[in-house]
Amino acid sequence: MTYHLDTLAIHADYGVTDDKTVAPSINYSAVFRADSPEEFIEMSEVPQHPRNYTRYGNPGHERIKAILAEFEGTETALVMGSGMGAISSSILSFVKAGDHVIGQTRHYMSTSRILDEMLRSFGVEITLVDQADAQAFIDAIRPNTRLITLETPSNPMLAITDIEAVTRVAREKGILTLADNTLATPFNQRPHDLGVDIVVQSATKYLGGHHDLTAGVVCTSKELAARIWKTHITLGSVLSPMDSWLLLRGLRTFPMRMNRVNQNGLSLAQTLEAHPKVQRVLYPGLASHPQHELAKRQMKGFGGIVSFMIDGDYDTASRFVSLLKLPVNAPSLGGVDSLVIHAAAMWAGTLTPEQMKTAGIPVNLVRYAIGIEHSDDINADILQALDQL
């Protein structure tokens, strides 16, 4: 029987471990006892064994992996201590000096640093292309291209990549593809169904949903997961037992939260677009988004990130954020409560001026990460702040 996402969030991990409790236990042990030499050999030799050493695996990890593989439609999944742990472990598993990687000019800031700084320092060739131009990915392919990295929608500019157009050519040429699905989530988009080999997410965001954990997930085939796992246990980005338990709790309500987030996101975007003090709204669910038709084709919903440009300069955007009463002025996204940032202020702390220019982040850009508050209250708060500018 094929179940809906709402049901999988509750039942996909049942029977995965021998824990008979209804609510998952927190397996707070770094190591697990073997009852015989033969069992110790098995625990030591089986990769990702859930009861050997928590850096290798943990019963809580097994539950999460079962749910996330179902969510993304992949053979298996891996869990790690952060989204960047998932991204870095995945990329470093498949590229070496002399290889070529194609990325986007617009990626999450730390992903940009991996591509633009770390990999280059290791002797990996990098080409960054405009993600809105599918042909640009294809034109950038070289004989030594090993990996294409995607992020759609991108953070914070919410540009869309034509996933199928890129993966079709990549598969023909034997090039691996990796997609960051954090902003869309498997509720709104399943990149693996569109041909992506490796799907990564920061589970710190919507999957956890409460701003109280850091975690990352990789969803892929068993063959690719085995290679990524070896890199992961070497780098050591381990998901703690407590964060595993918190993530499992968050996954139970993930579909319900995403329903509200999608509704709130579209409502806020429409409110902002109608206001004269807002220059431009970036949201894939609006007809004004330059890639709205593509977004409709590969997404079921458009998420809770709304980026917009205030009519004014850097100081105007900063003042606007200070006038808001409801959202918390903090980084990250995807929790039950709304967060807001002045994007240029946040990204400038991580990216160089050249990288900021490449990413195309305007000085007056505000990123609103919507929560599950009532949409009327969110919109009213936005309007009162705009009225004071």
C-alpha positions in Angstrom: 0.0 0.0 0.0 1.2 3.5 -0.8 0.8 6.0 2.0 0.5 9.7 2.0 3.3 11.9 3.5 1.2 12.6 6.6 1.0 8.9 7.4 4.6 8.1 6.5 5.7 10.8 9.0 4.1 8.8 11.8 4.6 5.2 10.7 7.6 4.8 8.3 10.0 4.1 11.1 7.9 1.6 13.0 9.7 -1.8 13.3 13.0 -0.3 12.1 14.6 -0.9 15.6 13.7 -3.4 18.3 12.5 -0.6 20.6 8.9 -1.5 21.5 8.0 2.0 22.9 5.4 4.1 21.0 7.5 7.2 21.5 11.1 6.7 20.4 13.7 6.3 23.1 16.8 8.5 23.4 19.7 6.1 23.0 22.3 8.1 24.9 25.3 5.7 24.5 28.5 6.2 22.6 29.0 2.5 22.4 26.9 -0.7 22.5 27.7 -4.0 24.1 28.3 -7.2 22.1 27.1 -10.4 23.9 29.6 -12.6 22.1 32.7 -12.4 20.0 30.7 -13.3 16.9 28.3 -10.5 17.5 31.2 -8.1 18.0 32.6 -9.1 14.7 29.3 -8.5 13.0 28.8 -5.1 14.7 32.3 -4.1 13.6 32.1 -5.3 10.0 28.5 -4.1 9.1 28.6 -0.5 7.8 26.2 1.9 9.6 25.4 -0.7 12.3 22.9 1.0 14.6 24.4 -0.6 17.8 28.1 -0.4 17.5 29.5 3.2 17.9 27.3 6.2 17.6 29.6 7.9 15.1 28.8 5.0 12.8 25.1 4.7 13.7 22.5 4.8 16.4 18.9 3.4 16.7 17.6 7.0 16.5 19.5 7.5 13.3 17.9 4.4 11.8 14.4 5.7 12.5 15.1 9.0 10.8 16.7 7.4 7.8 13.6 5.2 7.2 11.3 8.2 7.2 13.5 10.5 5.1 14.1 7.8 2.4 10.3 7.5 2.1 9.9 11.2 2.0 12.4 11.7 -0.8 11.7 8.5 -2.7 15.2 7.1 -2.4 16.7 3.7 -1.5 18.2 4.9 1.7 19.3 7.9 3.7 22.1 9.1 6.0 21.9 11.5 8.9 24.6 14.0 10.1 25.2 16.7 12.6 24.3 19.6 10.2 23.2 20.5 6.7 26.7 21.6 5.9 28.0 18.2 7.2 25.7 16.5 4.7 26.7 18.8 1.8 30.5 18.7 2.5 30.5 14.9 3.1 28.6 14.3 -0.2 30.8 16.6 -2.3 34.1 15.4 -0.9 33.1 11.8 -1.5 33.2 12.2 -5.3 35.7 14.8 -6.3 39.5 15.0 -6.2 42.2 17.3 -7.6 41.9 17.7 -11.4 38.2 17.1 -11.4 35.6 19.7 -12.5 32.5 20.7 -10.6 29.6 22.9 -11.9 27.7 24.9 -9.4 25.4 27.9 -9.3 26.2 31.5 -8.8 23.5 31.5 -6.2 24.0 28.9 -3.4 23.6 29.0 0.4 26.6 31.0 1.6 28.6 28.1 3.1 28.0 26.0 0.0 29.4 28.9 -2.0 32.5 28.9 0.1 33.0 25.1 -0.3 32.8 25.5 -4.1 34.6 28.8 -4.5 37.3 28.5 -1.9 37.8 25.0 -0.4 37.5 22.9 -3.6 39.7 25.3 -5.5 42.4 25.1 -2.8 42.3 21.3 -3.3 42.9 21.6 -7.0 39.3 21.1 -8.2 38.2 23.2 -11.1 34.9 25.1 -10.5 32.5 26.7 -12.9 29.6 28.7 -11.5 26.6 29.4 -13.8 23.3 31.2 -13.7 20.8 28.7 -12.4 18.0 30.2 -14.4 19.7 29.2 -17.6 19.6 25.4 -18.0 21.7 25.6 -21.1 24.5 27.2 -19.1 24.9 24.0 -17.1 25.2 22.0 -20.3 27.6 24.4 -22.0 29.9 24.3 -18.9 30.4 20.5 -19.0 33.9 19.4 -19.6 35.5 15.9 -20.1 36.6 16.0 -16.4 33.2 17.1 -15.0 32.3 14.8 -12.1 29.6 16.6 -10.2 26.8 19.3 -10.7 25.5 20.9 -7.6 22.0 22.4 -7.6 19.9 24.4 -5.1 16.4 25.2 -6.0 14.9 27.5 -4.8 18.1 29.2 -3.9 18.7 31.0 -0.6 17.9 34.0 -0.4 17.1 35.0 -3.9 14.7 32.2 -4.6 15.8 31.5 -8.2 14.7 28.2 -9.7 16.7 25.6 -11.5 15.2 23.4 -14.2 16.1 20.1 -12.5 15.0 17.7 -15.3 16.8 19.7 -18.0 20.1 19.5 -16.1 19.8 15.9 -14.8 18.8 14.5 -18.2 22.1 15.6 -19.8 24.2 14.8 -16.7 23.0 11.2 -16.7 23.7 10.8 -20.4 27.3 11.9 -19.7 27.7 9.9 -16.4 27.9 13.0 -14.2 26.6 12.9 -10.7 24.0 15.5 -9.6 23.5 16.8 -6.1 20.5 19.0 -5.1 20.0 21.0 -1.9 16.2 20.6 -1.2 16.2 22.5 2.1 13.9 25.4 1.1 11.5 23.3 -0.9 11.5 20.3 1.3 10.1 16.9 0.1 6.6 18.2 0.9 6.9 20.6 -2.1 9.5 19.0 -4.3 11.2 15.6 -4.8 14.4 16.1 -6.8 15.2 12.4 -7.0 11.9 11.9 -9.0 13.3 14.5 -11.4 16.6 12.7 -11.9 18.9 13.9 -9.1 21.3 11.3 -7.7 21.9 12.8 -4.2 19.4 15.0 -2.3 20.7 16.9 0.8 18.8 19.0 3.3 19.5 20.9 6.4 17.1 19.2 8.8 17.8 22.1 11.2 15.1 23.9 9.2 11.6 22.6 8.3 12.2 18.9 9.0 13.0 19.7 12.7 10.7 22.6 12.7 11.3 24.1 16.2 14.7 26.0 16.1 16.1 23.6 18.7 18.4 21.2 16.8 21.0 21.0 14.1 21.0 18.1 11.7 21.6 17.2 8.1 20.3 14.4 5.8 21.5 12.8 2.6 18.9 10.8 0.6 20.3 8.6 -2.3 21.0 5.1 -3.5 22.6 2.4 -1.3 25.7 2.4 -3.5 26.3 6.2 -3.3 25.3 6.3 0.4 28.1 3.7 1.2 30.7 6.0 -0.3 29.3 9.1 1.5 29.1 7.3 4.8 32.9 6.5 4.7 33.7 10.2 4.2 31.1 11.2 6.8 32.6 9.0 9.6 36.1 10.3 8.8 35.0 14.0 8.9 32.9 13.2 12.0 29.8 15.4 11.6 27.7 13.2 14.0 24.1 13.7 14.8 23.7 13.4 18.6 21.2 11.1 20.2 19.3 14.0 21.7 19.1 15.9 18.3 18.0 12.6 16.7 15.1 12.4 19.1 14.2 16.0 18.6 14.3 15.5 14.8 12.0 12.5 15.0 9.5 14.5 17.1 9.6 17.3 14.5 9.1 14.9 11.6 5.7 13.8 13.0 4.2 17.2 12.5 6.2 18.2 9.4 3.4 17.8 6.8 0.9 19.7 8.9 3.4 22.6 9.4 4.3 22.7 5.8 0.6 23.1 4.8 0.4 26.2 7.0 3.8 27.5 5.9 2.8 27.3 2.2 -0.4 29.2 2.9 1.3 31.9 5.0 4.1 32.3 2.5 1.8 33.0 -0.5 -0.4 35.3 1.6 2.6 37.4 2.8 4.0 37.6 -0.7 0.7 38.9 -2.1 0.5 41.5 0.7 4.0 42.7 0.0 3.6 42.9 -3.7 0.6 45.2 -3.4 2.4 47.7 -1.2 4.0 50.8 -2.7 7.0 50.8 -0.4 8.1 47.4 -1.6 10.2 47.5 -4.8 10.1 43.8 -5.6 9.0 40.5 -4.1 10.8 37.3 -4.8 8.5 34.3 -4.3 8.0 31.4 -6.8 4.3 31.2 -6.1 3.7 34.7 -7.6 2.9 35.1 -11.3 5.4 37.9 -11.3 8.3 35.6 -10.5 10.3 35.1 -13.7 10.3 31.3 -13.3 6.8 30.9 -12.0 5.8 28.4 -14.7 8.8 26.3 -14.1 8.2 26.4 -10.3 4.6 25.2 -10.9 5.9 22.4 -13.0 8.4 20.9 -10.5 6.9 22.0 -7.2 3.7 21.2 -5.4 3.9 24.3 -3.1 6.2 27.3 -2.8 7.4 27.3 0.8 7.7 29.9 3.5 10.7 32.0 2.4 9.7 35.4 1.1 12.5 37.8 0.0 11.7 41.3 -0.9 13.4 44.6 -1.6 12.3 47.7 0.5 12.1 51.0 -1.4 15.3 52.5 0.0 18.9 51.7 0.8 20.8 49.5 3.3 19.7 51.7 6.3 16.1 51.6 5.2 16.0 47.8 5.2 17.8 47.7 8.5 15.2 50.1 10.0 12.3 48.1 8.6 13.5 44.9 10.3 13.8 46.8 13.6 10.1 47.9 13.3 8.7 44.4 13.0 7.1 43.1 16.2 6.2 39.5 15.4 9.3 37.8 13.8 12.5 37.2 15.7 15.6 38.9 14.1 17.7 35.8 13.8 19.4 33.5 11.2 18.0 30.2 10.0 14.5 29.3 8.9 11.9 26.6 9.0 10.7 26.7 12.6 7.2 27.3 14.0 8.0 30.9 14.8 8.8 33.5 12.0 12.3 34.8 11.6 13.5 37.8 9.7 16.9 39.1 8.6 18.4 41.9 6.6 20.1 39.6 4.1 23.0 41.9 3.1 24.0 42.3 6.8 24.0 38.5 7.3 25.7 37.4 4.1 28.4 40.0 4.2 29.7 38.4 7.4 30.5 35.2 5.5 31.0 36.1 1.8 33.6 38.3 0.2 32.5 41.5 -1.7 33.1 39.6 -5.0 31.0 36.6 -3.8 28.2 39.0 -2.7 28.2 40.5 -6.1 28.2 37.1 -7.8 25.3 36.0 -5.6 23.4 39.2 -6.5 22.2 40.1 -3.0 20.9 43.7 -3.0 21.6 45.9 0.0 17.9 46.5 0.6 16.9 42.8 0.6 14.9 41.4 3.5 14.4 37.6 3.9 11.3 36.7 5.9 11.2 33.0 7.0 7.6 32.5 7.8 6.3 30.4 10.7 2.9 28.9 11.6 1.4 32.0 13.2 -1.9 33.3 11.8 -1.4 34.9 8.4 -3.6 37.9 9.4 -1.2 38.7 12.2 1.9 38.3 10.1 0.5 40.5 7.4 -0.7 43.2 9.8 2.7 43.4 11.4 4.4 43.8 8.0 2.0 46.6 7.1 2.5 48.5 10.4 6.3 48.4 9.9 6.0 49.6 6.2 3.7 52.4 7.3 6.4 53.8 9.6 9.1 54.0 6.9 
